[in-house]
Amino acid sequence: MQHTANTLENQWMPFTANRDFKADPRLVVKGKGINYTNHHGDNIIDGSSGLFCCAAGHGRQEIADAVSQQLMELDFSPHFQIGSPPSFELASRVSALTPDNMNNVFFTNSGSESIDSALKIAMAYYSARGESCRSRFVSRERAYHGANIGGTSLSGLMKNRQTFGSLMPGVVHMRHTWSPNARFVRGQPELGAKLAEDLQRFCELLGGGNIAACFVEPIAGSTGCLVPPIGYLERLREICDIHGILLVFDEVITGFGRTGKAFASQTFGVTPDMITLAKALTNGVLPMGAVVVKDEIYDTIIEAAPDGVIDFFHGYTYSGNPASCAASLATLNIYEKENLFQRGADLSEYFLDCVFDLEDITAVTDIRGYGLFAGIDLAVDGAPGVAGTKALKALFEAGLHIKFTGDTAVMAPPLIATKNDIDNVVGILREVLTS
């Protein structure tokens, strides 16, 4: 089926140059395995798991069957004061994957909602402890924490913030961890742990007792795979413990096998107080997110409420939606049955070897990577973002989908990918970026 710009006019697309796209649309009409099919019938390799969502690949019959069966049994039920079994089963399955003492799961519908929910959980926790003075939040430059007001306030990407005024007050930003000295460093940079002292400086400036939580992506994702320096996350944990600050890991991208284990917190050996999830939670099939919290946080908020009274005045119409839960349960079954987290870990070295082999291309100014995740910076072409847009279009035309942020290609192939698939991805990248 051919689609023209006239048939696309009514949708206002997110994070898209709408005029440009509708003049020359890039549409996908089918997905199977690690491949898309575009509206001309051409094959497009999915080099970024959709939007970091489809870790088990596209077109999984098991997930479709589970959702269909759930829809015919129970399509929707509210989760305000009543519930349905799938969400409780899923909460148990998710908590079994997370670090110890993180056994309580609050369901949302996206990573953005997970972040805003985590902000409110932190506020509720300190209110229950009689520490409402803790109203400050710390994030980082170059962070991406979703598109809602709270998440945009935490985010440190200028283009995501500049249109929207002052946003949420009380948010300060640590420096990001990228350094020119770490160009083409594979894995964790040796230098840079001292950047964690930015959090200590904010404690000294604002008073550690006034800070509620510190939000970080273990690997900064959307900005282009900024891998934490050795010792950096550990030092953030130490500072948070000293000052009683909650440490929140945004694992919307790094969760569910991207770094070789279920969560990056386990990969790096640093346990936060909350983890935000989404994307690969349902393999991208249906919208869903979650916040997983330590027992102490949940118990404090619950026990502060009188008997029979709502303890946390927050939630969404579709929190714990039965169909989304069915999709997630089927997805977790696939991850377990096919041992996909380990498969991703086993493929990582080959993937990184191939990606870092692109270092010789003139247009490439930096490469970073960890697990089955990598970022490739391109030289600026006139104005920031121009080179990235050109590359995105040319790659799609050549048969490869890669997510771009500005002039940075962000690669995250599905965990089901093979060495041959990686060869094909990197081969197209080399051909296009060289030309």
N, C-alpha and C positions, 0 to 999 in steps of 0.2 A: 504494500500500500504506500503510495506517495503522499507526503504531507507538504503543504505549501505554507508560506508565511500567513496567508489569509486565514487558515484554519487554526492558527496558534495565537491569534491576537488577543484573546480575552484573558489568558492567564498572565498574571504578573509574577514572573519567576524569581525565586530567591537567589541572592548572591550571584546574579547574572547580569551581563550587559544585554538588556532585553532587546534593544533595537538591532544590535549586531547579531544576536542569536536568531531572531525571527527572520532576518534577511538570509541567513544561511544556517538552518537548524541542524543540530546534531541529536537525532532521536534514536533511542534504542527501543525495539519492539519485542525482543525475546532475550532470555538469559538461560544458559545451561552450562553447568560446570564452571569454568573460569572465563567463559566467553559470553559476550553480548552479540546480538544481531541488530544492525541498524536498519533504518527504514528503506534503505536501498537493497537490503539483503546481504550486506557485507558483514564479515566476521570482525568483531572488535574484542581483542583480549582485554580482560578487566585486570589492570595492574594495581588497582587501589581498593579491591574488594568492595566495589560500589563507592561508598563513602566510609570505608573502614568497617562496613557492616557484615558483609557476606563471607565470613570466614570459612564456612563449609561449602562455598560455591553456590551457584544459582540453580533454581529448578529442583529443589530437593523434594521428592515425592512424599517422604515421611512427614515433612512439616505440613505440606498441603493437606495430606490425609488427616493429620491430627487436628488441624484448624477446621476442616470440613466437618469432622465428627463432633467437635466441640460446639460448632455453630448449630448443628441440628439437635444437640442435647440441651445446651444452654447458651444462647447467643449473647445475652447481657444480663448482668445483675449489678445494682449499685453496691458499693462497698462502704457506704456510710451507715454504720450501725447494723448492717447485715453483711454476709459474705458468701463466697462460693468455694468449694474445695480446691479448684486448680491453683488459686493464688497461695493457699497455705502449703500445698505440696511444692510449689515453685520456690517459696521462701525457704523451705527446708533444704531444697536442692542447692540453691544459691549459697546459703550460709555454710553448707558443707564444703564449698570450694574456697571460701574466704579464709583469711588467717584466723587463728584461735581467738576466742572472746569477741568475735564479730558475728553475732547470731541473730540479728534483728534487721529485717528488710522492709523498707518503705517503698512501695511501687509508684512510679511516675510513668510518663509517656514519652520521654525524650531525655537526652543528656542535659538540655537546657533546664528542663523542669527538675531534674535530679540536683543540679547545682543550686537552684533557687530553694529547693526543699532542704538541702544541706545547710544553707544559710539560716533558714528559719529553725531548723533543728538545733543549731548552735545557739541561737537566741533563746529558744525555749529551755535548753539545758541550763544555761547560766541564769535565766530567770528563776528556774526551779531551785537553783542553788543559792538564790539571793545575791547574785552577782550581776545584776542588770547593767552595771557600769561597763561591762565588757561588750562594747558596741562597735569596736573597730575590727576591720578585717584586713589581712595581708595577702597579696597575690604577687604576680611577677609581670615584668615587661614581656612582651611577645607571647603571653598566655592567651589561650582561647578557652573560655568556659561557657560557651553557648550564647544564645541571642536574646534571652529575656533580660529584663532590666538588671536584675541582680548579677547574672552571668556576664552581661556586657560591662557592668561596673568593675567586676573582677578582671575582665580581659585586658590584655596589654597590647592589643593590636590597634594602632592609631586609626586606620580606616574604619574599623568596627565601632569606634567611639566618637569620632569627631562631629558627626551630625546630631548627636543626641544629648548635648548639653552636659550638665554636671552629673547626671545619673544618680546613683545611690551614694549618699555621703559616707564618710568614715572609712573609705578604702584607700590603702596605700600600696605601692608596688615596689618590690625588690627588683634589682637588676636581673636581666636574663643571663643565661649561663654560656652563651656563645662567645667565643673569642677568636680573633684572626689567627692566634697562635695554634688553634686547634683545627685548622683547615685540614681536611682529608684524614682526620683521626677516626679510626674504626673503633666502635665500642665507646667505653667511658674515657673521657679525657683525664689525664693524670693531674692537670692543674685546674683550679677553679673552685675547689671546696670552700675557699675563704669567702666566696660570694654569699654563702649561707649566713655570714655574719651580718648581712643586711637586716635580717630578722632581729638579731640582737640589738642593732642600732635603733630599730623602730621601737623595741621594748624600752630602750633607754630614753628615747625621745617622747614617746606617747605614754609610757608606763605599761609594763608587761601585763599588769592586772586590768588594763583597759582593752586588751586585745582578745577577741573571742576565738578566732580561728585563722589558720594559715592555709590557703588553697594552692596546691601545685599539681601539675601533671608530672608524674614520675619521669616520663619522656615528653617534652613539649611537642605536641603532635601536629596540629593544623599549621603551625608556623613553619614546620619543616624538619621534624625529628631532631630536636635538640636533646642529646643524651646527657644525663646528669654527670658532672665530674665525680671522680672517685671520692667518697667521703661526704659529698654534698647533702644527700638526703639524710644520712646518719646525723649530721650536724643539725639540720633542721629539727629532727626528732628530739635531739638533746635540748635544744633551746626551748622548744614547745613544752617539754617535760619540766624544765626549770621554772617556767613562768605560768604553767597551768593552761597553756593554749592548746586548742584542738588542732590536730594536723589532719587535713582532708586531702586525699589523693583523688584527683579526677582521672579515672581509668576508663572513660568512655571510649577512648581509642585503644589503650594498651591492654584492656581487659580481654579475657577469653583467648589466651594463647599467643598473642602477638609477640610477647617477649620470651616465649618458650615454656612458661608456666601459666597457670590460670590467671594470675594477676602480677603486674610489675612489682607490686609491693613484696611478693614472695621471691621474685627474681632478684631484687636488690636487697632483700633481707631487712626491710624497714617496714614496720607495721604502723599504719595511720590509725586515727580514731574513727574516721569515716571514709568510705569509698563510694564514689558515684559511678554508675554504670549505665549503659544503653547499647546502641548499635548492634554488636554481635550477640547480645543477649537473646535476640530472636532470629539471628542470622539476617537481620534487616527485613524480615518478611512482614512484620507488623510493628507499629510504633510501640516502644516500651522502654522504660528506664527504671532505675532503682537507686536507693541510697542504702548502704549497709553500714550499721553503726555498732560500736562496741556496746557490750551489755550494760556497762555503767551509765552510758548516755540514755539508753532506753529506760533502764530501771529508774533513774533519777526523775525523768519527765513523767513516767507513768505513776510513780509513787507519790508525786507532789499533788496529784489531782484527787479531790474527794471521791469517795465511792459513788459510782453511778454517773459521774460527770465526765464529759469529753476531756481527754487529757492533752490533745494536740489539735488545735483548731486549724487544720491544714489538710489539703487533699485535692484530688481531681476526679471529675466525673468518671474518667476511664481508668483510674487507679486499679490495678489488678484485673483488668478486663479479661474475661474467661478465654476469648479467642487468642489474645496475646499471650496469656499464660500457656495455652496449649502449644502455641508456636515455640515458646521458649523451652518448655519441657521436651519437645521433640528435638529441638536444637541441642540441648544439653545431652540428650541420648546419643546424638550423632557424634558430638565431641568425644564422648566416653567410648562408644563402640568402635570408632575409627581411630582412636588415640591421636586426635588431631593436634593437641597441644604439643605432644612429643614429635609428631611429624613436622610441625612448624619449627621446632627446635633443631631437628635433624637437618632440615633444609637450609637453616640460617647461614651456615658457613659458606655453602655454595652460592646462595643468593648474594651475600655480601661480597664474596670474591668477584662475582660478575659485575655487580654495581660499581665497586671501587675500580674495576678495570676501565671504567669510563673516564678516569681522571685525566687522560691524555687529550681529551676533546677541548679545543680552545674555548668554546662557549661555557664550559663548566668551571665554576670558580670554587666550589666546595662540594664535598660529599660527606654525609654522616650516616651512620646506621647502627642498628642493634636489633637482634632477633630477626624477624621477618618484616622489617620496617626500615625505610631509608628516606633521606632527603637529598635532593640534588639542586644546588644553587646555580642559576644561569647568570651570565654577565648582563648588566642592565643595558637595555637598548633604547637610548633616548630618555625615556621616563620609566619609573618603576612600574612593573606589571606588563609592559608591552612585550618583552621577550617571552614571558610566561604564557601570555595569551596566544602569541604566534605559535609557540611550541605545542600548546594544548590542541590547537586546531590541526596542526600538521601531523601530530601523533594520531589523532582520531582518524584523520584521512588515511593514514598509513596502517590503521587497524589496531590501535592501542589506546585504551582509556587510562589516563593518569590524572590524579587530582593535583591542581596547582593552587598555591597561595602566592600571589604576586609572581615573582620570578623563581619560585621554588617548586620543583616537582616532588610530590609526596607519594612514595611507593609503599604499598602494603598488599601484596598478592594474597589471594585466599590460601588458607592452610592446606588445602588439597592440591596445591600446585606441585608440579614435578620439575626435575632439573631441565627437561626439555622445554617446559613452559617458561622457565626463567630465561633460558637461552633465547626463546622467541621474543620475550619482553625486552631484554637488553639489546638484542639485535636490532629491533625497531628503534629503540632509543638511540643507539649509536648512529644509525643511518640518518635519522631525522636531525639529531643535534649536530652532527657533523656538517650537514647541508645548510 
